[in-house]
Each structure stands twice: as C-alpha cells, then as structure tokens.
Amino acid sequence: MKAFFLIAVYLGAVTLPLILSAAVGGPPREWHQELASGLGILAFSMILMEFILSGRFKAISNGVGMDVTMRFHQIMARTALVFALVHPFLYQETPSGGPRPWDPTRELTLTTDFPAILSGIGAFLLLPSLVLLAIGRTQLDYKYETWRLMHGVGALLIALLLLHHTVYGGRYGSESVMTWVWLAMTGVAVGSLLMVYLWVPLQQKARAWRVVSVNQLTTKQWELTVEPEGHAGLDYKAGQFLWLNVGHSSFSLKENPFSICSAPAEGPRVSFMIKELGDFTRSIGQIEPGTLAFLDGPYGNLSVDGRAEPGVALIAGGVGLAPLLGMLRQMRATNDPRKVRLIYGNRVIDQIAHREELGTEDVAYVLSEPPDNWEGETGFIDGALIDRVFSEEEFNEWVFVMCGPAPMMDVVEDHLIKRGAPSHHILSERFSYD
C-alpha cells in the first residue's frame, strides 16, 4: 500500500508543472509544438525528482526497498533522457532575429535569445553523458568516489541549466506562477543533494564509531565490526544495510553500502561481511582496530521482523549471506519460534563463511566446484534443489528471503512463483548504484 502511495506522490509531483502550464498558458499552438513543450516540461520535472529518489530518504527506501527505489531511479532517468532528446526536434520552425518583446505569450516556436538557447544546448549535451557514464560505470572501471562526485556535480549543473532554459527560453516557464514552481522544485532537488553531502555528514560527525575488529572469514571475505563512540548506537532491523565510511572524514565521498550481518539483539556493535572487490574492499584487511568510522542508515526493507509466516527460508549466494546471517543471528538471539532453513551457495569450499556458526541442521551447502570428498549439494541453486529442500506446504506458507547474484535470484524467484509461493512471501535485495 505504501508503494502505491509513493508512486502516486511521484506522479503528482512530475505532472504538476505540466498541468499548471496548461492552465496558465496562452492560445494553443500546433500539436507538435505543444508536444515538444510537454516533453520538455516532463523531462525537467523527472530530472528534478531523480534527486529525491537518490537522496537516501528512509521513508522511500525503507518503504519500498532500496533496490526498487534505485531501479525506478534508473528507469526514470532513461525515460527523462528520451523525452529531453526528442523535445527540441519537434519544433519544426525556428524564427530568425533576436528577442521579440511583441510576443509576450511566446507563440513563436523557439526563442532566439542566445543565452536561453545555450543553457538548453548545454543540458542537452550533458544529460546523455551523465546517463551513459552511469550505465557504463563498472565497465569503465574508475573509482566509485570519482563517479559519485562526477554524477552529483553533473546532475546539479544540468538542473541549473534547465532551470535557466525553462524560465528564459520556454513559453510556459516565463509565466510568473511557473517560474516560482520551477524555482521551488529546483530548490527541493538541490536541498536533497545538500542533505546527503552536508547535513548527514554533520550528523555523523557527532555520532562517530570505532573499528573493534577485522577478522578474515575466507580468502577474500572479512567481517568488520564497529562500536559506537559516546552514544547509544543504532536502531536497525536485521537484514538492513548501511553506508560505511572507515578512516576518513565524515564529509568524505569514500563510503560504500554494506549489509549488516550482526543482530540488533546482540548489542550496540555492528558487523559487516565484506568481500574484496573494489578499491576499499581490497584493503579491508589493513584496517587497524580503533580506526574512526561513520555510518549512515539504516536503509532497506529486507526484514522478517513482525511477519506472521510460520517459517523463514533463507537463500544466499556468496557474500549475499550477510543480511541473511543477520536475520539468522537475530532469530537465534531472541529464541524466535519460527522454523528457519538456509540454502547457502558458493563456488568452492574455501568460500564458505561462518560454517561452524551456521552448523549443519537445516542448512544446505551448495558448491558449483566441489572437492572429491564433498557430501553436500552440488551445482547451482536451482528449482530442483529448492524442491528437494522445501515441501509443498512450505512453498505456500513460508516467507522466502534471498540475496546473491542476480541470475541466481531470477531463477529462484521464477521457480517460487511457479510453485505457488505468494509474491508477498518473496523478499529479495538487489541494486546497483548507477
């Protein structure tokens, strides 16, 4: 229900400038000219809403899930890009000459006021670059912090260029009512950016953490634990994630999202299960106890707290075990009466983390490249394996929680739906920050 409410708010905010423009605009023009203006208005309002979608607002990310929020952010960015690119080509006539004070209703197809056109051209060129750089971030292999700075500065510059172009070059944006609407919406968008880069770091500075331990779990997996310094800690649910900044200023861009693998019931310390992949994670083993850290969150809605299903099925692939381990630890620490069963897949035996803690009861270990003496499941987590582990009754009644590689989750989700598991009984987390 909350998701539908948030979608309604989004649609209302995006279409508000279009509706107001139609109400205050002058005489109608040819259909292609009105369509051009409409697409431009929608593109600008959608771009401004992108700041909100990526602004780490807990009411949004915790309500529908950060993975859903980011995927919606990506889709809307691509949609806005298409609208923005098509918008100028629908104007079929370009009058010559300078600004025309005798045309206050902007009935001419395009203004020839050069600064107003130039700001639009600048945004027209920057927007595709911003989107393409985001889509190809992993392939380009540059540092996450570099991309994040470029993405934030680029988005801010595009918003300001579009504000100038809309107010000074648009037929509808020059109306005083619309000018104030665009100023207000741009102010909110920029404010959300300032909140992430200034306000949140200020709050973090007053609630610092210290690294307690960094333990190697497997060849390339570590568990990092932090504790609060001078404050009570964090209120979170097992399965959520945080943005972690270790060894840098609270204003540093060097922070990364990691799922929490500790349980709230175990105390104020917070642990993360981290795999060596990027610039920060490759040096995780070099972090010394006592190092200053900052946390932002919690985020996400991957949680089984308060659910009424009689059993919890946890399906993890690789480091995707992290949030599910937090759930398992919480259930054990609180003597949760619900049944729980875990499927945990890896490539080789040396990648299995926390094997002693997990035990063997109600745990199915899966290896795609098992050793000769392996007695567990082999291959990949697929429908056949799931059918062996869960009964017909459990498909219908249990809640299924999964985290891991996207192909694994696609297979599992499709099979669960095929076996009759209700969609609201299937919880997953997958997201990428582009």
C-alpha positions in Angstrom: 0.0 0.0 0.0 2.9 2.3 0.9 4.4 1.7 -2.5 1.3 2.8 -4.3 1.1 5.9 -2.2 4.7 6.8 -3.1 4.1 6.2 -6.8 1.0 8.5 -6.6 3.1 11.2 -5.0 5.8 10.8 -7.6 3.3 11.0 -10.5 1.7 14.1 -8.9 5.0 15.9 -8.5 6.1 15.1 -12.0 2.9 16.1 -13.7 2.1 19.2 -11.6 4.2 21.6 -13.8 2.6 20.2 -16.9 -0.9 20.7 -15.5 -0.2 24.2 -14.3 1.4 25.1 -17.6 -1.7 24.1 -19.4 -3.8 26.2 -17.0 -1.7 29.4 -17.3 -0.5 29.1 -20.9 -1.7 31.1 -23.9 -3.5 30.1 -27.0 -2.8 26.6 -28.2 -0.2 26.1 -31.0 0.2 23.3 -33.5 0.1 19.8 -31.8 3.8 19.1 -32.4 4.8 22.3 -30.8 2.7 21.6 -27.7 4.0 18.1 -27.6 7.6 19.4 -27.7 6.9 21.8 -24.7 5.1 19.0 -22.8 8.0 16.6 -23.2 10.5 19.3 -22.1 8.4 20.0 -19.0 8.1 16.4 -18.1 11.8 15.8 -18.7 12.8 18.6 -16.4 10.4 17.6 -13.6 11.5 14.0 -13.8 15.1 15.0 -13.6 14.4 17.1 -10.5 12.6 14.1 -8.9 15.7 12.0 -9.6 17.4 14.0 -6.8 14.8 12.8 -4.4 14.9 9.2 -5.5 18.7 9.1 -4.9 18.6 11.2 -1.8 18.6 8.4 0.8 15.3 9.3 2.2 14.4 6.5 4.6 10.6 7.0 4.1 11.2 5.9 0.5 14.0 3.3 0.7 12.6 1.6 3.8 9.1 1.7 2.5 9.6 0.0 -0.9 13.2 -1.2 -0.7 16.4 0.5 -1.8 16.7 -1.9 -4.7 13.3 -1.0 -6.0 14.0 2.7 -5.4 17.3 2.6 -7.4 15.8 0.6 -10.2 13.0 3.1 -10.5 15.6 5.9 -10.4 17.4 4.3 -13.3 14.3 3.7 -15.4 13.0 7.3 -14.9 16.4 8.7 -15.8 16.4 6.9 -19.1 12.8 8.0 -19.7 13.7 11.6 -19.0 16.6 11.3 -21.3 14.4 10.2 -24.2 11.9 13.0 -23.6 14.7 15.6 -23.4 16.4 14.4 -26.6 13.1 14.3 -28.6 11.9 17.6 -27.3 13.8 20.1 -29.5 13.3 18.1 -32.7 9.6 18.5 -32.6 9.9 22.3 -33.2 9.8 22.5 -36.9 10.2 26.2 -37.4 12.9 28.4 -36.0 12.3 32.1 -36.4 15.2 34.3 -37.2 16.2 37.5 -35.4 16.5 38.5 -31.7 14.2 38.5 -28.8 10.6 39.7 -29.6 9.1 41.9 -26.9 5.8 42.0 -29.0 5.4 38.2 -28.4 4.8 38.0 -24.6 2.8 34.7 -24.9 5.8 33.0 -26.6 3.7 31.8 -29.5 6.8 31.8 -31.7 8.1 28.3 -32.0 11.5 28.9 -30.4 13.1 31.9 -28.7 16.2 33.2 -30.4 17.6 34.7 -27.2 21.0 33.1 -27.4 21.7 32.6 -23.6 18.4 30.8 -23.2 19.1 28.5 -26.1 22.7 28.0 -25.0 21.7 26.7 -21.5 19.3 24.3 -23.1 22.0 23.0 -25.5 24.4 22.6 -22.5 21.9 20.4 -20.7 21.1 18.6 -23.9 24.7 17.6 -24.3 25.4 16.9 -20.6 22.4 14.7 -19.8 23.2 11.8 -22.2 26.8 11.9 -21.0 25.7 11.6 -17.4 23.3 8.7 -18.1 25.8 6.8 -20.2 28.6 7.2 -17.7 26.3 5.9 -15.0 25.3 2.9 -17.1 28.8 2.1 -18.0 30.4 2.8 -14.6 31.5 -0.8 -13.9 32.9 -1.3 -17.5 34.8 2.0 -17.3 36.5 0.8 -14.1 37.1 4.2 -12.4 36.9 4.7 -8.7 33.4 4.8 -7.2 34.2 8.1 -5.4 35.2 9.7 -8.7 32.0 8.6 -10.3 29.9 9.7 -7.4 31.4 13.2 -7.5 31.0 13.5 -11.3 27.4 12.2 -11.0 26.5 14.7 -8.3 28.1 17.8 -9.9 26.8 16.8 -13.3 23.3 16.4 -12.1 23.4 19.8 -10.3 24.8 21.6 -13.3 22.1 20.0 -15.6 19.3 21.1 -13.1 20.6 24.7 -13.1 21.0 24.9 -16.9 17.5 23.5 -17.3 16.1 26.0 -14.8 17.6 28.9 -16.8 16.5 27.4 -20.1 12.9 26.7 -18.9 12.3 30.1 -17.4 14.0 32.3 -20.0 13.5 30.1 -23.1 10.2 28.4 -22.6 6.8 29.7 -23.5 5.3 28.5 -20.2 8.2 28.8 -17.8 8.2 32.6 -18.2 4.8 32.8 -16.6 5.3 34.1 -13.0 3.4 31.2 -11.4 5.5 28.6 -13.3 8.8 30.5 -12.6 8.1 30.1 -8.8 7.1 26.5 -9.3 10.3 25.6 -11.1 12.3 27.6 -8.5 10.7 25.7 -5.7 11.1 22.3 -7.3 14.8 23.0 -8.1 15.3 24.2 -4.6 14.0 21.0 -3.1 16.1 18.9 -5.5 19.3 20.8 -4.7 18.3 20.7 -1.0 18.2 16.9 -1.1 21.7 16.9 -2.6 23.0 19.2 0.2 21.4 17.0 2.8 23.4 14.0 1.6 26.7 15.8 1.2 26.5 18.3 4.1 23.7 17.7 6.6 24.1 13.9 7.0 27.9 14.2 7.4 27.4 16.9 10.1 25.1 14.5 12.0 27.6 11.6 11.5 30.4 13.7 12.9 28.6 13.9 16.3 27.9 10.1 16.3 31.3 8.5 15.4 32.2 4.8 15.6 35.4 2.9 16.1 36.6 -0.3 14.5 36.7 -3.1 17.0 38.0 -5.9 14.9 38.6 -7.0 11.3 38.5 -10.8 11.0 39.3 -12.8 7.9 36.5 -15.3 7.2 37.7 -16.8 3.9 40.4 -16.0 1.3 38.6 -12.8 0.2 35.9 -12.3 2.8 36.2 -10.3 6.0 34.0 -9.4 8.9 34.4 -5.8 10.1 32.9 -4.8 13.5 32.4 -1.3 14.8 31.1 0.1 18.1 29.6 3.4 18.9 31.8 6.1 20.5 30.0 8.1 23.1 26.4 7.3 22.0 23.9 4.5 22.3 24.4 3.1 18.8 22.0 2.4 16.0 18.3 1.3 15.8 18.1 -1.1 12.9 16.4 -4.3 11.8 18.3 -7.5 10.9 18.7 -7.6 7.1 19.1 -3.8 6.5 22.3 -2.1 5.2 24.3 1.0 6.0 26.7 3.3 4.2 30.1 2.7 5.8 33.0 5.2 5.9 36.2 4.0 7.6 39.3 6.1 8.2 38.1 9.3 6.6 36.3 12.5 7.4 32.5 12.3 7.7 32.4 14.6 4.7 34.4 12.2 2.6 32.9 10.6 -0.5 34.7 7.3 0.4 31.7 5.5 1.7 30.2 2.3 0.5 26.9 0.4 1.1 27.2 -2.9 3.0 24.6 -5.2 4.5 24.6 -5.7 8.3 25.4 -9.2 9.3 25.1 -8.7 13.1 21.9 -8.9 15.1 20.3 -6.0 16.9 19.6 -8.2 20.0 23.4 -8.9 20.4 24.2 -5.3 21.5 25.3 -2.0 20.1 28.2 -3.3 18.0 27.5 -3.6 14.2 29.2 -6.0 11.9 29.6 -6.2 8.2 30.5 -9.2 6.0 32.7 -7.7 3.2 34.1 -9.3 0.1 37.3 -8.0 -1.6 36.1 -6.4 -4.9 36.7 -2.7 -5.2 39.2 -0.1 -4.1 38.1 0.0 -0.5 37.4 -3.7 0.0 40.8 -4.8 -1.4 42.4 -3.0 1.6 39.9 -4.1 4.2 42.5 -6.4 5.9 44.8 -3.4 6.5 42.3 -1.6 8.7 43.5 -1.3 12.3 41.3 -1.6 15.4 40.5 1.8 16.8 40.1 3.4 13.3 37.4 6.1 13.2 34.3 5.1 11.2 31.0 6.7 10.3 27.7 5.1 9.5 24.7 6.4 7.5 21.4 4.4 7.8 19.9 2.0 8.2 18.3 1.6 4.8 16.3 -1.1 3.0 13.3 -3.2 3.9 14.8 -6.7 3.7 13.4 -7.9 7.1 11.3 -10.7 8.6 10.6 -8.8 11.8 6.9 -8.9 12.6 5.9 -11.3 9.9 3.3 -13.9 10.6 4.5 -16.8 8.4 5.4 -20.0 10.4 8.8 -20.4 8.7 11.6 -18.4 7.2 13.5 -19.7 4.1 16.9 -18.1 3.6 18.6 -18.5 0.2 22.1 -16.9 -0.1 24.7 -16.9 -2.8 28.3 -15.9 -1.8 28.6 -12.7 0.1 24.8 -12.4 -0.2 24.8 -14.4 3.1 25.5 -11.1 5.0 21.9 -9.8 5.5 20.5 -13.3 5.9 23.2 -14.1 8.6 21.9 -11.1 10.5 18.4 -12.4 10.4 19.5 -15.9 11.5 21.5 -14.4 14.3 18.6 -12.3 15.4 16.2 -15.2 15.4 18.6 -17.3 17.4 19.3 -14.5 19.9 15.6 -13.9 20.5 14.5 -17.5 20.5 12.2 -16.9 17.6 9.7 -19.8 17.4 9.5 -19.8 13.7 11.2 -22.6 11.7 14.2 -21.5 9.6 16.1 -23.2 6.8 19.1 -21.9 4.9 20.4 -22.7 1.4 23.9 -21.3 1.0 25.7 -21.5 -2.4 29.4 -20.9 -3.3 31.8 -21.8 -6.0 34.4 -23.7 -3.9 34.6 -25.0 -0.3 37.1 -22.3 0.8 34.5 -19.6 0.1 32.1 -20.9 2.8 32.0 -18.3 5.6 30.8 -18.9 9.2 30.4 -22.6 8.6 30.9 -23.6 12.3 28.3 -21.0 13.4 25.8 -22.0 10.8 26.1 -25.7 11.6 24.5 -28.4 9.6 21.0 -28.6 10.9 18.5 -27.1 8.5 21.4 -25.8 6.3 22.0 -26.9 2.7 25.5 -26.0 1.5 25.9 -25.9 -2.3 29.1 -25.9 -4.3 29.4 -25.5 -8.1 33.0 -26.8 -8.0 33.1 -29.3 -5.1 36.1 -31.3 -4.0 36.1 -35.1 -4.4 35.1 -35.8 -0.8 32.2 -33.3 -0.8 29.0 -34.7 0.7 26.7 -31.6 0.3 24.7 -30.3 -2.7 26.5 -29.7 -6.0 25.8 -27.5 -8.9 23.9 -24.3 -8.6 20.9 -23.1 -6.6 18.1 -24.0 -8.9 14.5 -25.2 -9.0 15.4 -28.9 -8.5 17.4 -28.1 -5.4 14.7 -25.9 -3.9 12.1 -28.7 -4.5 14.3 -31.1 -2.5 14.7 -28.7 0.4 11.1 -27.4 0.8 7.8 -29.1 0.9 4.6 -28.1 -0.9 3.2 -26.8 2.4 6.3 -24.7 3.0 6.1 -23.1 -0.5 2.6 -21.9 0.3 3.1 -20.8 3.9 6.7 -19.7 4.5 8.4 -16.4 3.7 11.4 -16.7 1.3 14.3 -14.3 1.6 17.1 -14.3 -0.9 20.3 -12.3 -1.6 23.1 -13.1 -4.0 24.0 -12.9 -7.7 21.1 -11.6 -9.9 21.0 -14.8 -12.1 20.5 -16.9 -9.0 17.7 -14.7 -7.7 16.0 -14.7 -11.0 15.9 -18.5 -11.1 14.8 -18.8 -7.5 12.0 -16.2 -7.8 10.6 -17.7 -11.0 10.6 -21.1 -9.5 8.9 -20.0 -6.3 6.2 -18.3 -8.2 5.8 -21.4 -10.4 5.4 -23.5 -7.2 2.7 -21.2 -5.9 4.5 -19.1 -3.4 2.6 -15.8 -2.9 4.5 -12.8 -4.3 4.3 -11.0 -0.9 6.1 -14.0 0.6 9.2 -13.5 -1.6 11.7 -10.9 -0.4 14.9 -10.1 -2.2 17.5 -7.3 -2.4 19.4 -6.4 -5.5 20.6 -3.0 -6.5 23.4 -1.2 -8.4 24.2 2.5 -8.0 24.1 4.0 -11.5 
